[in-house]
């Protein structure tokens, strides 16, 4: 409490009024507990006020009045006070929340208190808010606005006992709630906006857009697909600006209007008072007469199904009534002059969701209302996010799904939606009929379309990914749809929110919401024409990736990449249809034309998993298209290191090609077979490649001749015949360059660079790599560019320029990650591991190596895994961790044996034998001596050796912090990410938790491990990672 008046500020001061929300109910229910709660409330707020130099004037029931010499102090005290109140534990009394109001004006103290108009205004400002909310008058807001304080305008409001409305603002700051019901002002009881039974969640920027549009335009139309929340947003915005309209706000629902002629009559019924115009008057004239001179805001809901009649009436009313403002909701704009359109999109669903995302918040809010606990929802945030994604972020879909949270887990809801959408039906008997299920919502939109629009919408259902106008024309035209009409139909479907157009790029791409896509396919199936249009779609995909019979072979990769980078889902959809419909030949042709895409993107395992659902090499089908598809499997199997599978498929395809006289095709297959033989240690590789070369010469296939020579060069390199290899590579270049085969020429230059590097000719290697990277860039082959960058990094490392080596490697890593090439990413991680070791960071090198191994595993690159295991073994040996090195040598040998690469497996066995001798492991030496060179025996020996290796006693348990065993599974997971160098924000995103939760976990970890500095925590994390590996 204040002392004498001269100790209180005078002149322009700022008042802060607070009030505990719902205190009367709490006193009735918790009479014995409330005195302590109120005292604690007073203490917490008093400390916040005093900390910034404020003065407590007096207590007001369960609230306070304070004064500050400036508005900034009042704002700081309010923020601190709200945060402190929120942090307190009030149980069993329900959460205590405090409303606050801030107002600035001229006042002088008298007898330790203040009196007059400014004090009254401050009290009335506080009365408007809700628990947890801080409301500022315009006067206070003006004094803090320049300081960067977050303020959200709430409009002009008429307050009790005040002669004129006040402009009000909400204080926005971290730790303060943001979403509240409309302010508790006089206009809430003088307007007929329908009451809302659920809270308004999210849409902060969209709400501001609608408010601004209402203030700046006499006609605002909120446009979006059905179920996106147009009505709710418009009502909330109207409530917030209602004080600006002297004659209030009126709501008119147009959905029940069946005939265009009834639109004006409905408006008259809803807007007229007792003085209903004479029946003889023209209805529109009478309506204009009724509204003329009134400062009124009208919300017209669901204008789309009577759009023309509504637009005509609105146009006439705005011309006749200069003080009238209208907000309309519609699937499409009304198309009138002066109209401001606010496009409302579904909630964005983040790839790394947090509980602060609007979609997640809406789901949690509605689930909580049904009795589900927020904690149970947050435990599986991924499932909540995927559920929101399944309904395309549509608020009505999220609400319908969340309604089941009281009897299904988030994962149960998600899995149910993946099978069908019947879950999305409301059991609310008084809900809007069109919003009781998504199907009825879409039916409503569909019935409003013109016949040609319905037809195009259904045909678009066969297209899976965003596509251009030209692509759409290729699929949907014909059979009653003229190509010249397609653009206009698409524009109309976009206007009606059934199609989305991404105009941020050129040409624009069109796409459907997932639910609309399902609906279109279902309608097409009901018509009996689904198979017809899926067949058309598959033909379009094949034409797009192959270019047809007349396409030049050299253009194949560029054409495939151009299509698949944006439309890879189309190939999967076409293959799925071909399999379901039994159209095997088109499926084989699609695979033959498309398999290279997965190889180019470093996703060979993904390609194999998809293709092998449709093609079975063991079937031995006597069809060239089948053989081409099997050849694709052979090449992808080679890429992932499955040499046995690759050999089997190559031989099966060659047999069919030669039976049908497709000699050039057989020759291409033989070049692939020769590489499989080379890496399997089969001495027949040279003979196979020579036969392919002769077949290419016989058919005059220049590109094939270059490939065969390059293959022979690789075989010669492996045999140590470097001069012969170089001649073969140069011969290949002499053929490919004049033929314009730049990508193939780049590959040969890369091989020449590898050869020069192997011979220690690093400058020469660099020149070859530079030539290769230039050609790859000319043909926009980003994967090729990244591969060469990694090679250049290795050369820089060998010359001792570690900084340049790491810079180039990081550039390569960024390219590989940008194109989703996991195999390339793994190779660069392996290189970065070597660089870390060269710098002396052996623990970091080992961690990078392990990351590379995991990446190789993700893309099923068995040869890459072997390389990583060998490097890891070498690094572990350098750290004195021979037990760890032993295990990795054993793993590498076992994998090489399974790949049929017995010679290389034997070299790993030699390394194991050396370790056995070093540590005097007689039993292990006996096991190694029993290996007879066969795969079966070798695997048996390796299995025994796993338990016979040395123990890493110098892995020093005391190097691991003493409290390590006390860490929880979650804390261990978080500690591992700290060891990887991630910041708190990045960790929060990766684990789908808030930064505040990360801070809490780190505090517990530091306490348990006795470590305060983050740098030491990183070292501890890496030590734990190395020891536990």
FIBA-727846 format. One record per residue (C-alpha): x, y, z. Coordinates in steps of 0.001 Angstrom, whole numbers. Layout:
// residues N
px  py  pz
X  Y  Z
...
//
This chain:
// residues 1029
px  py  pz
0  0  0
1196  3524  -740
2250  6017  1843
1878  9770  1526
662  11276  -1716
3941  13031  -2458
5582  9613  -2876
3243  8732  -5748
3908  9959  -9323
1827  12726  -10832
1324  14247  -14266
1124  11685  -17080
1045  8349  -15274
61  4794  -16148
-2367  2714  -14136
-2421  -1083  -13883
-5617  -2702  -12626
-5805  -6479  -11948
-8626  -8811  -11007
-8641  -12539  -10196
-11072  -14172  -12638
-13828  -16279  -11059
-12795  -15479  -7495
-16370  -15529  -6190
-16859  -19147  -7282
-13509  -20101  -5777
-14375  -18509  -2412
-17628  -20486  -2325
-15940  -23785  -3188
-12579  -23398  -1349
-13361  -21070  1571
-10586  -22438  3772
-7899  -22352  1081
-8639  -19052  -582
-7139  -16702  2062
-3703  -18250  1458
-4202  -18237  -2331
-5224  -14567  -2349
-2293  -13630  -114
86  -15463  -2434
-1559  -13762  -5438
-1018  -10374  -3767
2611  -11181  -2943
3472  -12409  -6468
1928  -9399  -8177
3310  -6990  -5579
6843  -8247  -6221
6408  -7865  -9989
5172  -4292  -9536
7931  -3295  -7104
10683  -4839  -9249
10174  -2196  -11957
9599  781  -9685
5806  667  -9651
3744  1632  -6616
905  -429  -5211
-1946  2004  -4605
-4550  -279  -3044
-6231  -3676  -2974
-9573  -3990  -4765
-11303  -7152  -3562
-9217  -9906  -5206
-7332  -7457  -7377
-4843  -4609  -7219
-4399  -1049  -8402
-865  107  -9145
644  3247  -10667
3824  3803  -12715
5684  6864  -13822
5747  5493  -17383
3857  2910  -19435
6909  698  -20003
7086  -157  -16311
3409  -1108  -16272
3899  -3411  -19263
6963  -5069  -17722
5128  -5597  -14445
2103  -7075  -16226
4251  -9537  -18203
6241  -10568  -15131
3090  -10854  -13048
1245  -13029  -15564
4263  -15310  -15932
4638  -15607  -12169
945  -16357  -11654
1105  -19041  -14370
4164  -20643  -12752
2539  -20988  -9323
866  -24240  -8227
-2639  -23441  -6986
-4105  -26944  -6652
-6582  -28095  -5508
-7994  -24681  -6319
-8432  -24518  -10107
-5753  -22502  -11937
-5807  -18907  -10808
-5920  -16492  -13724
-5774  -12717  -13568
-7161  -10171  -16015
-5199  -6930  -16297
-5848  -3512  -17792
-3357  -707  -18501
-4248  2924  -19254
-2200  6139  -19382
-3436  9655  -18645
-2896  12747  -16533
-3648  12344  -12809
-2423  13522  -9412
-2520  11607  -6101
-4715  12716  -3241
-4546  11133  200
-2524  8179  -1119
-5043  7432  -3885
-6110  8616  -7342
-9517  9770  -8513
-11143  11000  -11709
-11860  10037  -15322
-8475  8435  -16114
-8742  6085  -13125
-12256  5129  -14203
-11075  4454  -17754
-8247  2230  -16464
-10666  179  -14355
-13073  -246  -17275
-10224  -1369  -19558
-9335  -4103  -17045
-12985  -5208  -16860
-13023  -6043  -20584
-10387  -8792  -20399
-10285  -12452  -19525
-8080  -14406  -17149
-4479  -14327  -18389
-5138  -11407  -20751
-3535  -7941  -20584
-5545  -5195  -22302
-4131  -1726  -23040
-5990  1433  -23928
-4953  3299  -27046
-3302  5941  -24877
-1082  3381  -23125
-361  1535  -26377
848  4747  -28027
3415  5240  -25258
5001  1784  -25622
4515  1074  -29331
7832  2641  -30405
9708  392  -27963
8808  -2733  -29903
6254  -4071  -27430
3991  -6693  -29024
467  -5325  -29412
-2524  -6902  -31112
-5318  -4434  -32037
-8740  -5385  -30694
-10747  -2540  -32227
-12865  249  -30754
-15143  -757  -27893
-17845  971  -25900
-17124  525  -22188
-19467  883  -19277
-19966  4446  -17956
-17762  5948  -20704
-19206  8459  -23140
-17178  7361  -26142
-15557  4114  -27350
-11898  3360  -26632
-9363  1763  -28964
-8084  -1357  -27180
-5036  -3569  -27684
-3879  -6921  -26331
-343  -7270  -24969
1600  -10041  -26745
4719  -11556  -25158
6412  -14911  -24651
4804  -16841  -21834
1443  -15052  -22160
-1653  -16666  -23595
-2835  -15276  -26935
-6223  -16771  -27703
-9210  -15354  -25822
-12949  -14932  -26414
-14172  -11504  -27562
-13735  -8720  -25028
-16446  -8351  -22382
-17803  -5019  -23623
-21279  -3553  -24008
-21655  -4466  -27692
-21659  -8193  -26916
-25226  -7821  -25764
-26369  -5502  -28556
-25480  -7617  -31620
-27020  -10826  -32880
-23870  -12796  -33696
-24519  -16472  -32931
-22805  -17651  -29730
-19881  -20057  -30169
-19676  -23195  -28037
-15960  -23835  -28558
-12884  -21647  -28252
-11355  -19875  -31226
-7900  -21360  -31832
-5061  -19969  -33940
-5533  -17922  -37130
-3768  -14907  -35617
-2519  -13470  -38905
-5701  -14330  -40813
-7811  -12686  -38099
-5720  -9535  -38428
-6158  -9656  -42212
-9946  -9821  -41935
-10059  -7070  -39304
-7894  -4817  -41461
-10000  -5601  -44522
-13224  -4679  -42706
-11707  -1390  -41583
-10375  -570  -45036
-13042  -1927  -47380
-16836  -1933  -47420
-16932  -5438  -48912
-14714  -8238  -47613
-15136  -11800  -48867
-13488  -14629  -46937
-12823  -17387  -49455
-11726  -20985  -48908
-12703  -24632  -49214
-15563  -26079  -47230
-14678  -26774  -43605
-11724  -24379  -43525
-13374  -22118  -40931
-14575  -19148  -42975
-17692  -18595  -40871
-15905  -18889  -37548
-13155  -16484  -38562
-15620  -13930  -39937
-17738  -14025  -36778
-14697  -13602  -34540
-13408  -10682  -36604
-16865  -9079  -36651
-17116  -9333  -32853
-13757  -7624  -32434
-14632  -4646  -34643
-18269  -4403  -33602
-17682  -1303  -31483
-16807  605  -34649
-20383  244  -35965
-22908  2394  -34188
-25836  282  -35390
-24202  -3020  -34560
-23486  -6261  -36391
-26048  -8617  -37948
-25565  -12181  -39126
-27442  -13668  -42095
-27149  -17355  -43026
-27831  -17981  -46738
-27269  -21765  -46867
-30998  -22581  -46419
-31984  -20312  -49348
-33173  -22623  -52138
-34021  -20097  -54877
-32162  -17019  -56135
-35338  -14932  -55779
-35378  -15646  -52041
-32009  -14039  -51243
-33352  -10494  -50824
-36377  -11751  -48928
-34146  -13590  -46473
-32130  -10421  -45926
-35313  -8471  -45276
-36565  -11033  -42765
-33306  -11006  -40826
-32554  -7291  -40937
-35929  -5610  -40594
-37409  -4494  -37278
-41088  -3996  -36529
-41396  -1465  -39329
-41410  -4085  -42102
-41696  -2318  -45501
-44965  -2468  -47368
-45450  -5587  -49430
-45985  -3500  -52555
-42436  -2158  -52398
-39742  -3711  -54548
-37904  -6010  -52077
-34410  -4794  -52964
-35553  -1146  -52906
-37239  -1737  -49562
-34111  -3360  -48174
-31948  -454  -49317
-34428  1975  -47800
-34298  71  -44533
-30489  105  -44345
-29757  3558  -45740
-28130  5796  -43115
-27380  2920  -40751
-23750  2395  -39689
-24057  -1391  -39811
-21848  -4427  -40388
-23562  -7438  -41999
-22010  -10920  -42079
-23422  -12885  -45049
-22593  -16564  -44647
-22449  -19229  -47391
-22959  -17077  -50464
-21608  -19587  -52975
-24738  -21529  -53928
-26691  -18353  -54717
-23674  -16374  -55819
-25198  -14337  -58660
-28298  -13299  -56731
-26213  -12483  -53657
-23694  -10478  -55659
-26503  -8504  -57314
-28073  -7655  -53943
-24754  -6744  -52312
-23766  -4531  -55222
-27059  -2626  -55052
-26942  -2228  -51268
-23386  -911  -51217
-24272  1641  -53892
-27401  2782  -52015
-26080  2653  -48429
-22734  4467  -48050
-22393  3616  -44328
-23006  -128  -44805
-20166  -2678  -44543
-20487  -6339  -45549
-18400  -9407  -44785
-19254  -12402  -46966
-18095  -16020  -46761
-18000  -18054  -49942
-16110  -20760  -51797
-15487  -18168  -54523
-15246  -14349  -54609
-18404  -12396  -55464
-16523  -10621  -58268
-17603  -7055  -57431
-15692  -3801  -57725
-14064  -2762  -54473
-14184  -6302  -53075
-11299  -7297  -50775
-10726  -11038  -50893
-9115  -12848  -47955
-8074  -16372  -48938
-8299  -18816  -46064
-6140  -21916  -46426
-6234  -25074  -44306
-3851  -25152  -41370
-272  -25885  -42391
960  -29166  -40908
4664  -28926  -40187
7061  -31753  -41029
8413  -31279  -37500
5286  -30495  -35489
5213  -28828  -32105
2387  -28256  -29687
2368  -24586  -30757
1268  -25340  -34350
-2291  -24157  -35007
-3430  -27549  -36328
-1998  -29353  -33296
-3470  -26779  -30913
-6933  -27201  -32426
-6748  -30985  -32152
-5546  -30806  -28536
-8228  -28281  -27610
-11080  -30334  -29073
-9668  -33619  -27736
-9396  -32105  -24270
-13020  -30964  -24507
-13982  -34615  -25122
-12206  -35756  -21971
-8802  -36769  -23356
-5747  -35592  -21448
-3356  -33251  -23185
-419  -35331  -21906
-1699  -38469  -23646
-1971  -36539  -26907
1499  -35006  -26587
3021  -38426  -25941
2374  -39247  -29599
2642  -35894  -31337
3631  -37612  -34583
268  -39416  -34744
-1606  -36188  -33956
323  -34444  -36723
-333  -37234  -39231
-4033  -37178  -38366
-4107  -33442  -39117
-2230  -34119  -42346
-4707  -36880  -43332
-7534  -34329  -43257
-5406  -31771  -45126
-5310  -29426  -42126
-9022  -28642  -42536
-10349  -27445  -39163
-13645  -29299  -39546
-11742  -32519  -40304
-9446  -31991  -37309
-12447  -31413  -35048
-14256  -34503  -36347
-11149  -36619  -35787
-10424  -35173  -32326
-13977  -36025  -31254
-12820  -39660  -30992
-9869  -38921  -28700
-11773  -40093  -25626
-11908  -43688  -26891
-9038  -43917  -29412
-5350  -43097  -29024
-3874  -40582  -31484
-2246  -43466  -33344
-5556  -45330  -33424
-7263  -42321  -35011
-4451  -41946  -37567
-4433  -45631  -38525
-8226  -45638  -38840
-8150  -42627  -41159
-5535  -44276  -43363
-8065  -47024  -44107
-11186  -44915  -44581
-12818  -41607  -43622
-16058  -42893  -42072
-14587  -41874  -38726
-15111  -38251  -39785
-18803  -38096  -38949
-20144  -35841  -36220
-22473  -37185  -33536
-23533  -33655  -32631
-27227  -33665  -33503
-27439  -29874  -33671
-24287  -29367  -35782
-24539  -27702  -39166
-25867  -30449  -41448
-23209  -29795  -44090
-20463  -30060  -41456
-21613  -33324  -39917
-19310  -35263  -42233
-16681  -34369  -44794
-18540  -36362  -47411
-21680  -34220  -47137
-19467  -31126  -47210
-17898  -32228  -50503
-21232  -33364  -51923
-22555  -29847  -51327
-19629  -28325  -53261
-19890  -30883  -56070
-23580  -30291  -56689
-22909  -26570  -57178
-20584  -27259  -60146
-21408  -27048  -63822
-21435  -30442  -65645
-18074  -29884  -67366
-16549  -28795  -64053
-17747  -31993  -62394
-16287  -34067  -65212
-12874  -32401  -65090
-12792  -32594  -61287
-13425  -36351  -61416
-10779  -36917  -64096
-8260  -34900  -62091
-8649  -37533  -59379
-6316  -39874  -61302
-3454  -37333  -61025
-1449  -37736  -57833
931  -34734  -57703
806  -30992  -58463
840  -30587  -62254
863  -27854  -64884
-1942  -26787  -67215
-220  -28515  -70133
21  -31779  -68204
-3619  -31586  -67147
-4674  -31007  -70742
-2794  -34147  -71784
-4718  -36249  -69265
-8292  -34900  -69087
-9162  -33721  -72600
-11373  -35678  -74969
-14728  -37405  -74510
-16681  -34196  -74019
-13926  -31973  -72587
-12329  -29661  -75136
-8693  -28609  -74636
-9633  -24945  -75119
-12060  -25151  -72185
-9660  -26640  -69645
-8056  -23392  -68469
-11424  -21793  -67761
-12622  -24872  -65881
-9467  -24939  -63764
-9880  -21253  -62925
-13446  -21915  -61824
-12442  -24898  -59669
-9740  -22776  -58047
-12270  -20011  -57380
-14565  -22591  -55787
-11737  -23852  -53577
-11824  -27389  -54971
-8461  -26965  -56658
-5360  -25113  -55531
-3073  -23152  -57840
526  -22488  -56828
1388  -19341  -58774
4691  -18713  -57002
6414  -20494  -59874
5971  -20606  -63625
4178  -22412  -65026
1641  -22580  -62207
914  -25993  -60716
-2510  -27258  -59725
-3265  -29696  -56925
-6139  -31020  -54825
-6552  -31415  -51125
-6189  -35083  -50229
-9843  -35380  -49223
-11031  -33792  -52478
-8753  -36185  -54365
-10353  -39177  -52653
-13782  -37778  -53348
-13012  -37291  -57062
-11710  -40856  -57408
-14791  -42185  -55640
-17096  -40276  -57989
-15156  -41557  -60998
-15438  -45122  -59694
-19195  -44759  -59181
-19521  -43707  -62813
-17781  -46907  -63956
-15030  -44949  -65768
-12192  -45134  -63261
-10261  -47780  -65202
-10555  -45790  -68438
-8989  -42663  -66971
-6342  -44451  -64940
-5282  -46133  -68189
-5104  -42691  -69825
-3050  -41477  -66875
-589  -44396  -67110
-113  -43709  -70824
611  -40065  -70080
3209  -41014  -67434
4919  -43406  -69852
4998  -40765  -72603
6367  -38183  -70163
9294  -40267  -68894
10179  -42073  -72113
9358  -39457  -74768
7776  -42055  -77042
9331  -44081  -79821
10963  -41094  -81557
12817  -39759  -78513
16605  -39501  -78695
18336  -41837  -76196
20645  -39079  -74954
17664  -37082  -73720
16316  -39901  -71567
17876  -38964  -68230
17069  -35261  -68547
13457  -36017  -69477
13110  -38534  -66659
14596  -36163  -64088
12468  -33223  -65214
9264  -35199  -64787
10120  -37204  -61681
11538  -34359  -59604
8039  -32922  -59359
5809  -35881  -60189
7374  -39096  -58888
4042  -40005  -57255
2547  -40334  -60738
4808  -43275  -61616
3908  -45057  -58372
181  -44461  -59036
454  -45701  -62636
2325  -48845  -61538
-275  -49524  -58869
-3077  -49327  -61424
-1213  -51546  -63921
-821  -54198  -61241
-4441  -53995  -60050
-5811  -54046  -63598
-3540  -56857  -64785
-2011  -54565  -67441
1443  -56078  -67031
2990  -54838  -70256
2431  -51159  -69525
3730  -51755  -65995
6937  -53310  -67374
7364  -50424  -69820
6922  -47900  -67009
9611  -49641  -64966
11972  -49867  -67943
11596  -46119  -68529
11717  -45068  -64879
14147  -47230  -62892
17056  -44856  -63536
15347  -42233  -61399
15985  -44168  -58172
19584  -44781  -59188
20143  -41083  -59957
18658  -40050  -56598
20644  -42587  -54559
17414  -44354  -53567
17957  -47685  -55256
16482  -49679  -52355
13245  -47661  -52540
13076  -48365  -56252
13629  -52086  -55755
10978  -52286  -53053
8438  -50704  -55403
9391  -52462  -58636
9601  -55973  -57213
5920  -55797  -56317
5155  -55841  -60027
8022  -57757  -61665
9236  -61207  -60722
12450  -62246  -62518
11859  -65903  -61663
8738  -65897  -63871
10872  -65893  -67066
8320  -64096  -69246
9164  -64147  -72958
8548  -60440  -73508
11037  -57669  -74271
9193  -55184  -72023
9487  -57693  -69155
13211  -58123  -69870
13762  -54346  -69827
12052  -54136  -66437
14184  -57005  -65113
17278  -55219  -66412
16230  -52253  -64252
16049  -54553  -61213
19514  -55892  -62083
21033  -52407  -62133
19351  -51312  -58904
20410  -54550  -57192
23984  -53811  -58287
23719  -50312  -56780
22689  -51685  -53359
25433  -54329  -53491
23239  -57405  -54088
25555  -58984  -56680
23814  -62340  -56717
20448  -60771  -57505
22020  -58462  -60074
23729  -61359  -61876
20535  -63456  -61911
18450  -60617  -63385
21047  -59640  -65978
21256  -63210  -67257
17454  -63550  -67372
17099  -60329  -69367
19936  -61186  -71785
18290  -64519  -72595
15023  -62809  -73600
16724  -59993  -75538
18787  -62401  -77631
15820  -64674  -78272
14000  -61683  -79788
17057  -60444  -81706
17452  -57303  -79557
21252  -57482  -79748
21965  -53865  -78712
19717  -54271  -75682
21514  -57501  -74768
24854  -55711  -75100
23788  -53002  -72650
22751  -55693  -70224
26141  -57382  -70640
28025  -54216  -69663
26066  -54201  -66420
26733  -57922  -65931
30472  -57355  -66419
30507  -54837  -63535
28625  -57308  -61317
31195  -59971  -62172
34062  -57550  -61521
32923  -56725  -57982
32093  -60380  -57271
35625  -61450  -58174
34410  -63347  -61267
37247  -63552  -63791
34706  -63696  -66615
34120  -59948  -66359
36620  -59140  -69132
35092  -61682  -71527
31567  -60391  -70882
32587  -56765  -71504
34461  -57698  -74702
31374  -59520  -76031
29238  -56450  -75237
31783  -54284  -77091
31600  -56487  -80202
27785  -56454  -80134
27743  -52648  -79888
30129  -52427  -82831
27920  -54777  -84856
24828  -52649  -84202
26606  -49290  -84576
25612  -48134  -81078
28125  -45327  -80480
27031  -44655  -76910
27213  -48364  -76165
30734  -48575  -77595
31806  -45807  -75238
30206  -47574  -72291
31822  -50889  -73113
35269  -49294  -73356
34713  -47530  -70051
33697  -50853  -68464
36843  -52500  -69832
38813  -49592  -68391
37396  -50258  -64914
38247  -53959  -65257
41805  -53059  -66255
42058  -50640  -63313
41006  -53387  -60909
43663  -55653  -62404
46330  -52995  -61859
46776  -52412  -65609
46722  -48641  -65290
48171  -47729  -68681
45706  -49989  -70507
42870  -48618  -68391
43833  -45052  -69318
43896  -45900  -73059
40455  -47487  -72821
39025  -44469  -70980
40497  -42075  -73530
39080  -44208  -76370
35673  -44029  -74698
35949  -40236  -74463
36896  -40014  -78135
33617  -41746  -78994
31270  -40101  -76501
32288  -36451  -76797
31646  -36066  -80556
28330  -37871  -80084
27229  -35199  -77581
26917  -37699  -74719
28019  -35251  -72042
26813  -37173  -69009
28541  -40371  -70124
31667  -38382  -70970
31608  -36878  -67474
31466  -40362  -65993
34542  -41406  -68003
36421  -38257  -66899
35555  -39165  -63320
37032  -42630  -63871
40191  -41043  -65306
40372  -38821  -62219
40062  -41864  -59961
42825  -43605  -61914
45137  -40603  -61685
44422  -40292  -57964
45233  -43972  -57431
48555  -43364  -59174
49299  -40360  -56961
48957  -37893  -59860
46812  -35467  -57881
47064  -32432  -60191
46063  -34559  -63119
43224  -36048  -61120
41995  -32544  -60307
41983  -31577  -63997
39912  -34637  -64883
37496  -33969  -61996
37143  -30319  -63038
36239  -31422  -66566
33715  -33904  -65227
32035  -31402  -62929
31726  -28889  -65786
29897  -31449  -67950
27642  -32532  -65089
26693  -28909  -64508
25945  -28409  -68198
23387  -31218  -68096
22130  -30165  -64625
23106  -33473  -63029
23326  -32431  -59377
24144  -35906  -58173
27086  -36083  -60569
28280  -32675  -59375
28141  -33789  -55743
30022  -37012  -56478
32866  -35070  -58097
32904  -32515  -55267
33454  -35366  -52835
36321  -36660  -55007
37883  -33176  -55113
37609  -33025  -51342
39574  -36255  -51045
42275  -34876  -53363
42495  -31682  -51274
42880  -33807  -48163
45736  -35766  -49755
47508  -32508  -50600
47204  -31431  -46961
44650  -28649  -47485
42208  -29884  -44816
40218  -26642  -44651
39487  -26664  -48398
38768  -30393  -48224
36131  -29911  -45530
34577  -26898  -47284
34152  -28867  -50507
32856  -31929  -48638
30233  -29829  -46829
29140  -28432  -50202
28763  -31968  -51549
26810  -32997  -48437
24399  -30085  -48899
23749  -31076  -52535
23155  -34722  -51686
20739  -33792  -48904
18901  -31317  -51147
18122  -34084  -53663
17417  -36754  -51045
20415  -38912  -52039
21119  -40904  -48886
23874  -42965  -50520
25765  -39832  -51510
25230  -38356  -48055
26713  -41512  -46541
29787  -41317  -48785
30454  -37713  -47762
29996  -38507  -44065
32625  -41199  -44533
34928  -38627  -46111
34255  -36100  -43329
35134  -38818  -40851
38533  -39218  -42496
39018  -35440  -42370
38214  -35345  -38650
40744  -38096  -38048
43359  -36169  -40044
42743  -33172  -37750
43279  -35403  -34717
39613  -35496  -33677
39402  -39285  -33481
36257  -39424  -31349
34487  -37050  -33738
35759  -39070  -36686
34374  -42256  -35215
30968  -40636  -34643
30860  -39348  -38242
31859  -42782  -39468
29037  -44397  -37502
26611  -41814  -38931
27837  -42755  -42404
27294  -46462  -41718
23720  -45765  -40600
23123  -43730  -43767
24509  -46542  -45924
22159  -48933  -44134
19163  -46661  -44758
19754  -46789  -48494
20690  -50508  -48391
24139  -49843  -49888
25932  -52964  -48686
29255  -52011  -50259
29053  -48618  -48583
28378  -50299  -45237
31510  -52392  -45752
33581  -49264  -46468
32200  -47608  -43343
32856  -50681  -41174
36452  -50860  -42397
37033  -47177  -41652
35390  -47508  -38245
37634  -50440  -37420
40711  -48426  -38378
39591  -45446  -36295
38777  -47612  -33288
42225  -49199  -33555
43796  -45745  -33592
41961  -44952  -30350
43237  -48172  -28789
39765  -49710  -28888
40819  -53055  -30356
37695  -54837  -29147
35552  -52412  -31064
37822  -52703  -34117
37595  -56509  -33896
33807  -56468  -33983
33697  -54139  -36979
36215  -56276  -38899
34032  -59311  -38180
30886  -57480  -39375
32643  -56337  -42561
33914  -59842  -43300
30467  -61383  -42761
28788  -58839  -45050
31410  -59314  -47764
30902  -63070  -47542
27147  -62710  -47981
27780  -60470  -50987
29907  -63210  -52555
33089  -61120  -52317
35173  -63834  -50667
38566  -62389  -51617
37870  -59155  -49767
36359  -61080  -46866
39645  -62966  -46573
41557  -59676  -46207
39319  -58741  -43270
40054  -62135  -41746
43758  -61311  -42019
43212  -58096  -40035
41353  -60088  -37370
44203  -62608  -37234
46703  -59786  -36595
44601  -58529  -33679
44380  -62089  -32327
48193  -62396  -32410
48619  -58983  -30744
46389  -59954  -27832
47476  -63611  -27665
44009  -64963  -28421
44800  -68598  -29152
41197  -69765  -29484
40531  -67109  -32060
43635  -68026  -34010
42491  -71661  -34106
39056  -70558  -35396
40655  -68460  -38141
42909  -71316  -39196
39824  -73565  -39684
38402  -71348  -42451
38708  -73207  -45771
37668  -70365  -48094
34070  -71439  -48654
31253  -69032  -47774
29498  -71461  -45425
32625  -72241  -43396
33682  -68601  -43311
30326  -67480  -41894
30520  -70196  -39233
34033  -69084  -38250
33013  -65438  -38121
30073  -66305  -35896
32479  -67924  -33396
34904  -65018  -33580
32293  -62556  -32339
32724  -63930  -28806
36513  -64392  -28966
37759  -60824  -29417
39713  -58627  -26991
38034  -56538  -24297
38541  -52756  -24442
39662  -52207  -20873
41160  -48869  -21886
37710  -47667  -22869
37994  -46464  -19272
34713  -46679  -17466
35957  -43700  -15431
36021  -41636  -18658
32250  -41929  -18671
30690  -39544  -16138
29681  -41257  -12896
26019  -40274  -13194
25595  -41784  -16655
23695  -44792  -15304
21112  -42507  -13711
20037  -40933  -17005
16587  -41808  -18308
16028  -43066  -21861
14799  -39616  -22891
17825  -37935  -21314
20158  -40350  -23118
18430  -39539  -26409
18812  -35828  -25789
22461  -36212  -24674
23268  -37982  -27963
21924  -34984  -29906
24037  -32629  -27776
27029  -34729  -28784
26158  -34189  -32433
26499  -30448  -31881
22798  -29571  -32111
21499  -26459  -30362
18505  -26488  -28030
16145  -25276  -30746
17284  -27983  -33162
16928  -30639  -30451
13421  -29410  -29700
12459  -29719  -33369
13954  -33195  -33718
12304  -34579  -30559
9006  -32691  -31059
9216  -30975  -27679
9408  -27340  -26645
12740  -25537  -26053
11640  -25094  -22450
11416  -28882  -22055
14892  -29245  -23588
16232  -26765  -21005
14629  -28775  -18208
16129  -32061  -19463
19591  -30473  -19804
19383  -29160  -16244
18674  -32689  -14992
21500  -34149  -17126
24009  -31556  -15869
22995  -32236  -12281
23328  -36022  -12665
26679  -35842  -14496
28113  -32982  -12484
28887  -30988  -15646
27977  -27332  -16058
29716  -26258  -19304
28120  -27263  -22598
31505  -27920  -24249
32286  -30509  -21587
28808  -31950  -21973
29499  -32478  -25704
32746  -34296  -24886
30937  -36491  -22369
28212  -37262  -24901
30761  -38348  -27499
32656  -40439  -24939
29442  -42223  -24023
28628  -42725  -27732
32055  -44241  -28477
31988  -46507  -25444
28423  -47682  -25954
28944  -48412  -29648
//
